[in-house]
């Protein structure tokens, strides 16, 4: 399938990335700069779409990574309280402090599980609520609406990840170590609580030795992880060119292409081009949109093609499974994406279910596609990155426009156009 992307359209996409980086800069979730970025995307979409709207929403952006500091403090406090237990002889206080020690580490584990491994807003109410927005551009159907296809990206950029800047991918073992410490200490305190509850202190000396070991080993680990991201807004230094202005430029580029080639859109299909806010704060914008439009999206059998991290033209991956949140994406959309890549001569690979992918991917986080798949809306995720070298700029100030290799955005646009053409060719509506 020959799909030509003109030099003018290609230059436009790369120039849009440069324009947002140069004129607006870093755009952490719910910041005035994120809102400026959304307005610029809206302005560009208004030139090509039938209708463009901004849907405001609110969330607690600092909660998504703020839980890390709470976990470090509460976990270590659990160990310190257990140290006091060793010097208590009164049974009532012994039991009470043992319960407190266990409760703190249990709380640490639960907030980690809910906030990161489930992307739920578990302790968000503890953080300040702020405003953000989603930008939605629409190409209305020529006939009766029977299907919706969404192409999405996100406009916000991440807080700088200090550990990645300092250690590169070497930060992963440290983070896994912190998680391992929490899980093992949870198990140890649970066993100890059982012994104390039944009035047995036979293993008290053994638990004391274990406690000292954990206090020594975990202190440097928790101290370093505590500063995973800077305090306050000091980490707002990430331009976010690859992550994720690359995809924002593609959805606007797709709008330009559809404006000049309206004949490729099926008569009964509505195409939506969306740039979400607050992806870097736990996919909050995508979750809000999916919840607000759930009935409509299910009624019209919506397909969501989410794009994120477009860096290199020859390493496209169709993400079928996200290990962090244990989210499986729609097999239907995955196959359509693979067919689209094949149609334009791009060799894309399925990604997410291999043993190494699942292991390393436990800490890779989620994409906006997960918000839809969890809501049982058909979604898939398109990525193109050189992960071996990406640690040098991922979520860092070095995520600049030059990291996007020429040919990447053109190929992503071709895949999107091929997806629509295949829908027109094979649709049964």
Long-range contacts (C-beta under 8 A, 24 or more apart in sequence): 1-343, 1-344, 1-418, 1-421, 3-344, 3-414, 3-417, 3-418, 3-421, 5-253, 5-257, 5-410, 5-413, 5-414, 9-253, 9-256, 9-257, 9-413, 10-409, 10-410, 12-249, 12-253, 12-256, 13-249, 13-250, 13-252, 13-253, 13-409, 13-410, 13-413, 14-249, 14-401, 14-404, 14-406, 14-409, 16-44, 16-245, 16-248, 16-249, 16-252, 16-253, 17-241, 17-245, 17-246, 17-248, 17-249, 17-401, 17-404, 18-401, 20-245, 20-248, 21-239, 21-240, 21-241, 21-245, 21-400, 21-401, 25-239, 26-157, 26-236, 26-237, 26-238, 26-239, 26-240, 27-155, 27-156, 27-157, 27-240, 28-61, 28-156, 28-157, 28-158, 28-159, 28-233, 28-235, 28-236, 28-238, 28-280, 29-59, 29-61, 29-130, 29-132, 29-156, 29-277, 29-278, 29-279, 29-280, 29-281, 29-284, 30-59, 30-61, 30-130, 30-131, 30-132, 30-277, 30-278, 30-281, 31-156, 31-233, 31-236, 33-236, 34-132, 34-155, 34-156, 34-157, 34-277, 34-278, 35-132, 35-133, 37-155, 37-156, 37-248, 38-133, 38-134, 38-135, 38-155, 38-275, 38-277, 41-135, 41-155, 41-248, 41-252, 41-275, 42-135, 42-137, 44-252, 44-255, 45-135, 45-137, 45-252, 45-255, 45-273, 46-137, 47-255, 47-256, 47-259, 48-137, 48-252, 48-255, 48-256, 48-258, 48-259, 49-137, 49-138, 49-139, 49-255, 49-259, 49-273, 50-138, 50-139, 50-140, 51-137, 51-138, 51-140, 52-135, 52-136, 52-137, 52-138, 53-135, 53-136, 54-133, 54-134, 54-135, 54-136, 55-133, 55-134, 55-136, 55-288, 55-289, 55-292, 56-131, 56-132, 56-133, 57-131, 57-132, 57-133, 57-134, 57-277, 57-284, 57-285, 57-288, 58-129, 58-130, 58-131, 58-132, 59-121, 59-124, 59-129, 59-130, 59-132, 59-278, 59-281, 59-282, 59-284, 59-288, 60-121, 60-124, 60-125, 60-126, 60-127, 60-128, 60-129, 60-130, 61-127, 61-130, 61-132, 61-278, 61-281, 61-284, 62-127, 62-128, 62-281, 63-115, 63-121, 63-123, 63-124, 63-126, 63-127, 63-281, 63-282, 64-115, 64-116, 64-280, 64-281, 64-282, 64-284, 65-159, 65-228, 65-229, 65-281, 66-126, 66-127, 67-111, 67-112, 67-115, 67-116, 67-122, 67-123, 68-225, 68-226, 68-228, 68-229, 69-226, 70-108, 70-111, 70-123, 71-108, 71-111, 71-112, 71-182, 72-178, 72-222, 72-223, 72-225, 72-226, 73-226, 74-104, 74-105, 74-107, 74-108, 75-104, 75-105, 75-108, 75-181, 75-182, 75-185, 75-218, 75-222, 76-215, 76-218, 76-219, 76-222, 77-104, 78-102, 78-104, 78-105, 78-108, 78-185, 78-189, 79-185, 79-211, 79-214, 79-215, 79-218, 80-215, 82-189, 82-192, 82-207, 82-211, 83-211, 83-212, 83-215, 86-204, 86-207, 86-208, 86-211, 91-199, 94-196, 94-201, 95-196, 95-197, 98-189, 98-192, 98-193, 98-196, 99-193, 101-189, 102-186, 102-189, 102-190, 102-192, 102-193, 105-182, 105-185, 105-186, 105-189, 106-186, 108-182, 108-186, 109-182, 109-183, 109-186, 112-179, 112-182, 115-282, 116-324, 116-365, 117-324, 117-325, 117-326, 118-325, 119-282, 119-283, 119-287, 119-325, 119-366, 119-370, 119-371, 121-282, 121-284, 132-156, 132-277, 132-278, 132-284, 132-285, 133-277, 133-285, 134-274, 134-275, 134-276, 134-277, 134-285, 134-288, 134-289, 135-274, 135-275, 136-272, 136-273, 136-274, 136-289, 137-251, 137-255, 137-272, 137-273, 137-274, 138-270, 138-271, 138-272, 138-273, 139-255, 139-258, 139-262, 139-265, 139-270, 139-271, 139-272, 139-273, 140-270, 141-265, 141-266, 141-267, 141-268, 141-269, 141-270, 142-265, 142-267, 142-268, 143-267, 143-268, 144-268, 145-268, 145-269, 145-270, 145-300, 146-268, 146-269, 146-300, 146-301, 146-429, 147-266, 147-268, 147-269, 147-270, 147-300, 147-301, 147-302, 147-303, 147-423, 147-427, 147-429, 148-269, 148-270, 148-271, 148-272, 148-296, 148-297, 148-300, 148-301, 148-302, 148-303, 149-269, 149-270, 149-271, 149-272, 149-302, 149-303, 149-305, 149-419, 149-420, 149-423, 150-271, 150-272, 150-273, 150-274, 150-302, 150-303, 150-304, 150-305, 151-250, 151-251, 151-254, 151-271, 151-272, 151-273, 151-274, 151-305, 151-307, 151-416, 152-247, 152-251, 152-273, 152-274, 152-275, 152-276, 152-286, 152-304, 152-305, 152-306, 152-307, 152-368, 152-369, 153-244, 153-247, 153-248, 153-250, 153-251, 153-274, 153-275, 153-276, 153-306, 153-307, 153-308, 154-244, 154-247, 154-248, 154-275, 154-276, 154-277, 154-278, 154-279, 154-280, 154-285, 154-286, 154-308, 154-368, 155-244, 155-245, 155-248, 155-275, 155-276, 155-277, 156-240, 156-277, 156-278, 156-279, 156-280, 156-281, 157-238, 157-239, 157-240, 157-243, 157-244, 157-280, 157-399, 158-238, 158-240, 158-243, 158-280, 158-395, 159-229, 159-230, 159-235, 159-236, 159-238, 159-280, 159-395, 160-229, 160-230, 160-235, 160-236, 160-237, 160-238, 160-395, 160-396, 160-397, 161-228, 161-229, 161-394, 161-395, 161-396, 162-227, 162-228, 162-229, 162-230, 162-235, 163-224, 163-225, 163-228, 164-391, 164-394, 164-395, 164-396, 165-396, 168-391, 168-392, 169-391, 172-360, 172-363, 174-221, 174-224, 174-225, 175-225, 175-228, 175-363, 176-362, 176-363, 177-221, 178-218, 178-221, 178-222, 178-225, 181-214, 181-217, 181-218, 181-221, 181-222, 184-214, 185-214, 185-218, 188-214, 237-397, 238-395, 238-396, 238-397, 238-399, 239-397, 239-399, 239-400, 239-401, 240-399, 241-399, 241-400, 241-401, 241-402, 241-403, 241-404, 242-309, 242-310, 242-311, 242-385, 242-393, 242-399, 242-403, 242-404, 243-308, 243-309, 243-394, 243-395, 243-399, 244-279, 244-307, 244-308, 244-309, 245-401, 246-307, 246-309, 246-310, 246-311, 246-404, 246-408, 246-409, 246-412, 247-307, 247-308, 247-309, 247-310, 247-412, 248-275, 249-409, 250-307, 250-310, 250-409, 250-412, 250-413, 250-416, 251-275, 251-307, 251-416, 253-409, 253-413, 254-413, 254-416, 254-417, 257-413, 257-417, 258-420, 261-417, 264-417, 264-420, 264-421, 264-424, 265-420, 265-424, 266-420, 266-423, 266-424, 266-427, 266-429, 268-429, 269-420, 269-423, 269-424, 269-427, 269-429, 270-300, 271-420, 276-368, 279-308, 279-367, 279-368, 283-366, 283-367, 283-368, 283-370, 283-371, 285-368, 286-368, 286-369, 286-370, 286-371, 286-372, 287-371, 289-371, 290-371, 290-372, 290-375, 290-377, 291-375, 294-375, 294-377, 297-372, 297-377, 298-376, 298-377, 301-378, 302-372, 302-377, 302-378, 303-330, 303-332, 303-333, 303-336, 303-378, 303-379, 303-380, 303-423, 304-333, 304-369, 304-372, 304-377, 304-378, 304-379, 304-380, 305-333, 305-337, 305-379, 305-380, 305-382, 305-416, 305-419, 306-367, 306-368, 306-369, 306-372, 306-379, 306-380, 306-381, 306-382, 307-381, 307-382, 307-383, 307-412, 308-367, 308-368, 308-381, 308-382, 308-383, 309-383, 309-384, 309-385, 310-382, 310-383, 310-384, 310-385, 310-404, 310-408, 310-409, 310-412, 311-384, 311-385, 311-386, 311-390, 311-403, 311-404, 311-405, 311-408, 312-384, 312-385, 312-386, 312-405, 312-408, 313-384, 313-405, 313-406, 313-407, 313-408, 313-410, 313-411, 314-347, 315-384, 315-385, 315-386, 316-341, 316-346, 316-347, 316-348, 316-349, 316-382, 316-383, 316-384, 316-411, 316-412, 316-415, 317-348, 317-349, 317-350, 317-351, 317-382, 317-383, 317-384, 317-385, 318-348, 318-349, 318-350, 318-351, 318-380, 318-381, 318-382, 319-351, 319-352, 319-367, 319-369, 319-380, 319-381, 319-382, 319-383, 320-350, 320-351, 320-352, 320-353, 320-380, 321-352, 321-353, 321-358, 322-352, 322-361, 322-364, 322-366, 322-367, 322-369, 322-370, 322-381, 323-352, 323-357, 323-358, 323-359, 323-361, 323-362, 323-364, 324-361, 324-362, 324-363, 324-364, 324-365, 324-366, 325-366, 325-370, 325-374, 327-366, 327-369, 327-370, 327-373, 327-374, 328-373, 329-369, 329-373, 329-379, 329-380, 329-381, 330-373, 330-378, 330-379, 330-380, 332-378, 333-378, 333-379, 333-380, 334-380, 336-380, 336-419, 336-422, 336-423, 337-380, 337-382, 337-415, 337-419, 339-418, 339-422, 340-415, 340-416, 340-418, 340-419, 340-422, 341-415, 341-418, 343-418, 343-421, 343-422, 344-411, 344-414, 344-415, 344-418, 346-411, 346-414, 346-415, 348-382, 348-415, 351-383, 382-412, 382-415, 384-408, 384-411, 384-412
